[in-house]
Amino acid sequence: ALNHALDLGITYIDTCDSYGKNGESQLWIGKVLKARGRTGLWLASKVGARKYDEFMRILELSLKRLQVDQVDLLHIHALMGPEDLAAVSAKGGAYEAAVKAKEQKMARFIGVSCHAYPEVLKTALERHEFDCTQMALNAAMRAQVQDAKPSFETVALPVALRKKMGVTAMKIFAADVLVGQAAPEKLIRYSMSLPVAATVIGMPKVEHIEHNVAVAKAFQPLPPDEMKRLSTELRSEEHTSELQSLRHL
């Protein structure tokens, strides 16, 4: 599946030490990279540990599994609430480790990912010197904008853009919550129409790869009124409850 995706033109590879049992995701990616090289590819990985020593240990293991000396982008994985940000920011914490990893050229760039805490991510981006960030940006979450609730689009994304950071959109389908609620190509186009550098699109079935790649290659931004209309259609108490559950994914 990975080779097929790369053959079709995918260039952004997203992984993490916790993806798959015993680092299977990184092991598979490492085998593919060794076989075909990584020229033209962007390799992003993440580390979820919050303590310096554990962070560095996991990063070294990840590089070994990926069979590389350096990743293009290293994210502090899945920023949660204020207490978690405090742990990340503390002396001897994950941010200090990420900076050291960049200094030691284990990563070209560093960032932070966040699934469901826009205001916490905003604070993190303001407080620290990240190069990139990855956040949940999808049509259903725009409904929070319309309802005057904190949203990554209105709270965290503007900070990233002001600081000229690279932005990657994730949770395009909201962990499949939105599957069947709107056409997949519309959901993809919505997130790609935002001011982002790339989108990470989940592909749980091999047959999804060609469809998603085709949508991306034929990409045309959605008009603002269509983006608004799509998000309005997805707004409901049921969806809001399901989206809130993403905090635990």
Secondary structure per residue as TSV (DSSP state, phi and psi in degrees):
chain	resnum	aa	ss	phi	psi
A	1	A	-	360.0	-42.7
A	2	L	H	-66.3	-44.8
A	3	N	H	-60.8	-40.0
A	4	H	H	-63.4	-43.5
A	5	A	H	-61.6	-43.8
A	6	L	H	-66.4	-37.7
A	7	D	H	-62.5	-31.9
A	8	L	T	-81.9	-7.6
A	9	G	T	115.9	0.7
A	10	I	-	-62.9	134.7
A	11	T	-	-123.7	-11.0
A	12	Y	E	-105.6	119.2
A	13	I	E	-110.8	123.0
A	14	D	E	-115.1	126.6
A	15	T	-	-146.9	-179.4
A	16	C	-	-162.3	154.3
A	17	D	T	-63.1	-24.2
A	18	S	T	-92.7	1.3
A	19	Y	S	-84.4	117.5
A	20	G	S	84.0	157.8
A	21	K	G	-69.8	128.6
A	22	N	G	54.7	41.4
A	23	G	G	71.5	27.6
A	24	E	H	-56.5	-40.5
A	25	S	H	-57.0	-49.0
A	26	Q	H	-67.8	-35.7
A	27	L	H	-63.8	-44.2
A	28	W	H	-64.0	-44.8
A	29	I	H	-63.0	-40.5
A	30	G	H	-59.1	-42.1
A	31	K	H	-64.2	-41.0
A	32	V	H	-66.6	-44.7
A	33	L	H	-63.8	-38.6
A	34	K	H	-64.5	-37.4
A	35	A	H	-75.7	-37.3
A	36	R	H	-116.2	-4.6
A	37	G	-	80.7	170.2
A	38	R	-	-119.2	13.8
A	39	T	T	-57.8	127.7
A	40	G	T	82.4	-0.2
A	41	L	-	-105.2	149.1
A	42	W	E	-111.9	115.9
A	43	L	E	-104.5	114.7
A	44	A	E	-116.8	134.1
A	45	S	E	-133.5	173.7
A	46	K	E	-140.2	155.6
A	47	V	E	-132.0	130.1
A	48	G	-	-94.0	-11.0
A	49	A	-	-65.5	147.0
A	50	R	-	-106.1	-12.8
A	51	K	B	-98.0	141.5
A	52	Y	H	-51.7	-55.0
A	53	D	H	-62.4	-42.8
A	54	E	H	-68.3	-38.4
A	55	F	H	-59.2	-49.2
A	56	M	H	-66.8	-36.6
A	57	R	H	-62.7	-45.4
A	58	I	H	-67.2	-39.2
A	59	L	H	-61.6	-45.2
A	60	E	H	-61.6	-38.8
A	61	L	H	-67.3	-38.9
A	62	S	H	-63.0	-44.4
A	63	L	H	-62.3	-37.5
A	64	K	H	-65.0	-44.9
A	65	R	H	-64.2	-39.8
A	66	L	H	-77.7	-11.2
A	67	Q	T	60.5	43.2
A	68	V	-	-135.8	163.1
A	69	D	S	-95.0	-15.7
A	70	Q	-	-155.1	142.1
A	71	V	E	-100.9	156.9
A	72	D	E	-72.1	-37.3
A	73	L	E	-141.0	131.7
A	74	L	E	-119.6	118.1
A	75	H	E	-100.0	141.3
A	76	I	E	-74.1	121.2
A	77	H	E	-85.6	132.8
A	78	A	E	56.2	63.9
A	79	L	E	-62.0	131.1
A	80	M	-	-105.5	-127.6
A	81	G	S	-82.4	-172.4
A	82	P	H	-56.7	-38.3
A	83	E	H	-64.9	-36.6
A	84	D	H	-67.0	-41.5
A	85	L	H	-61.7	-38.1
A	86	A	H	-61.1	-40.0
A	87	A	H	-67.9	-40.4
A	88	V	H	-63.1	-40.7
A	89	S	H	-83.1	-16.6
A	90	A	S	-63.5	155.6
A	91	K	T	-59.3	131.8
A	92	G	T	78.9	20.7
A	93	G	B	-104.1	-170.9
A	94	A	H	-65.3	-36.8
A	95	Y	H	-65.3	-43.2
A	96	E	H	-59.7	-39.0
A	97	A	H	-67.6	-41.3
A	98	A	H	-63.3	-41.2
A	99	V	H	-62.3	-43.4
A	100	K	H	-62.7	-39.9
A	101	A	H	-61.1	-38.3
A	102	K	H	-68.6	-43.1
A	103	E	H	-61.0	-37.3
A	104	Q	T	-86.5	7.1
A	105	K	T	61.7	29.3
A	106	M	S	-81.9	-17.7
A	107	A	E	-145.7	139.1
A	108	R	E	-75.1	-38.5
A	109	F	E	-138.3	156.2
A	110	I	E	-125.7	153.2
A	111	G	E	-156.2	-167.8
A	112	V	E	-146.7	141.1
A	113	S	E	-111.3	151.8
A	114	C	E	-151.3	134.0
A	115	H	S	-95.9	-37.0
A	116	A	S	-152.2	22.4
A	117	Y	-	-131.6	75.0
A	118	P	H	-55.4	-44.0
A	119	E	H	-70.0	-34.5
A	120	V	H	-68.6	-41.5
A	121	L	H	-63.8	-41.3
A	122	K	H	-54.9	-47.0
A	123	T	H	-62.5	-42.4
A	124	A	H	-62.1	-42.7
A	125	L	H	-68.7	-34.0
A	126	E	H	-72.5	-36.1
A	127	R	H	-78.3	-37.7
A	128	H	S	-115.6	163.7
A	129	E	-	-100.0	76.7
A	130	F	-	-87.0	151.7
A	131	D	S	-88.2	-31.6
A	132	C	E	-143.0	166.8
A	133	T	E	-151.2	153.5
A	134	Q	E	-128.0	124.1
A	135	M	E	-139.3	159.7
A	136	A	E	-75.4	115.0
A	137	L	-	-134.2	105.8
A	138	N	-	-145.0	170.5
A	139	A	T	-62.9	-35.6
A	140	A	T	-68.5	-35.0
A	141	M	T	-70.2	-20.6
A	142	R	H	-63.5	-26.2
A	143	A	H	-58.2	-30.9
A	144	Q	H	-65.6	-32.0
A	145	V	H	-63.3	-46.6
A	146	Q	H	-65.6	-29.2
A	147	D	T	-92.7	11.9
A	148	A	T	60.5	33.6
A	149	K	-	-104.7	154.1
A	150	P	-	-55.4	133.5
A	151	S	-	-139.5	148.2
A	152	F	I	-57.9	-36.0
A	153	E	I	-61.6	-39.4
A	154	T	I	-98.0	-22.3
A	155	V	I	-104.5	-53.4
A	156	A	I	-93.1	-41.2
A	157	L	H	-57.1	-43.1
A	158	P	H	-60.4	-35.3
A	159	V	H	-65.6	-45.3
A	160	A	H	-60.6	-41.3
A	161	L	H	-69.3	-39.3
A	162	R	H	-62.8	-35.1
A	163	K	T	-90.0	7.2
A	164	K	T	56.9	44.3
A	165	M	-	-89.6	155.2
A	166	G	E	-75.3	136.3
A	167	V	E	-122.7	128.0
A	168	T	E	-113.8	128.5
A	169	A	E	-87.0	139.0
A	170	M	E	-134.6	177.1
A	171	K	-	57.7	41.7
A	172	I	T	-56.9	-39.6
A	173	F	T	-102.0	10.2
A	174	A	T	53.0	53.8
A	175	A	T	53.9	39.4
A	176	D	T	73.4	4.2
A	177	V	T	-59.8	-35.0
A	178	L	T	-89.7	-5.6
A	179	V	B	-62.9	126.8
A	180	G	T	91.3	-13.0
A	181	Q	T	-92.9	-21.8
A	182	A	B	-155.8	158.5
A	183	A	-	-62.9	131.7
A	184	P	H	-52.8	-40.2
A	185	E	H	-65.1	-31.5
A	186	K	H	-69.9	-40.3
A	187	L	H	-64.5	-40.4
A	188	I	H	-65.9	-47.5
A	189	R	H	-63.7	-34.1
A	190	Y	H	-59.1	-53.6
A	191	S	H	-66.8	-36.0
A	192	M	H	-71.6	-18.8
A	193	S	H	-80.0	-13.5
A	194	L	S	-75.4	163.3
A	195	P	S	-75.9	70.6
A	196	V	-	-120.4	160.0
A	197	A	S	-85.5	-31.2
A	198	A	E	-159.3	163.4
A	199	T	E	-126.5	138.2
A	200	V	-	-99.3	117.2
A	201	I	-	-114.2	119.8
A	202	G	-	-65.1	136.3
A	203	M	-	-131.4	79.3
A	204	P	-	-68.4	-15.0
A	205	K	S	-127.0	142.6
A	206	V	T	-57.9	-36.2
A	207	E	H	-67.9	-15.1
A	208	H	H	-73.8	-23.1
A	209	I	H	-60.3	-51.5
A	210	E	H	-62.8	-39.4
A	211	H	H	-64.0	-46.7
A	212	N	H	-65.9	-39.7
A	213	V	H	-64.2	-40.0
A	214	A	H	-62.3	-41.3
A	215	V	H	-62.7	-43.5
A	216	A	H	-65.6	-41.9
A	217	K	H	-67.4	-30.3
A	218	A	T	-97.1	17.5
A	219	F	-	-57.2	131.1
A	220	Q	-	-132.4	130.1
A	221	P	-	-57.0	142.0
A	222	L	-	-73.8	137.3
A	223	P	-	-61.4	147.4
A	224	P	H	-52.8	-39.3
A	225	D	H	-68.1	-32.1
A	226	E	H	-73.2	-35.7
A	227	M	H	-62.5	-43.0
A	228	K	H	-65.5	-42.1
A	229	R	H	-64.8	-42.0
A	230	L	H	-61.9	-44.7
A	231	S	H	-67.0	-35.2
A	232	T	H	-64.6	-40.0
A	233	E	H	-64.2	-29.1
A	234	L	H	-87.5	-6.0
A	235	R	-	-78.0	122.9
A	236	S	-	-167.2	159.4
A	237	E	H	-61.9	-36.6
A	238	E	H	-61.8	-47.1
A	239	H	H	-66.7	-39.4
A	240	T	H	-60.0	-43.0
A	241	S	H	-63.5	-42.9
A	242	E	H	-66.3	-38.9
A	243	L	H	-66.9	-35.8
A	244	Q	H	-62.1	-30.4
A	245	S	G	-66.4	-16.3
A	246	L	G	-64.1	-18.9
A	247	R	G	-56.8	-25.6
A	248	H	G	-100.7	4.8
A	249	L	-	-94.3	360.0
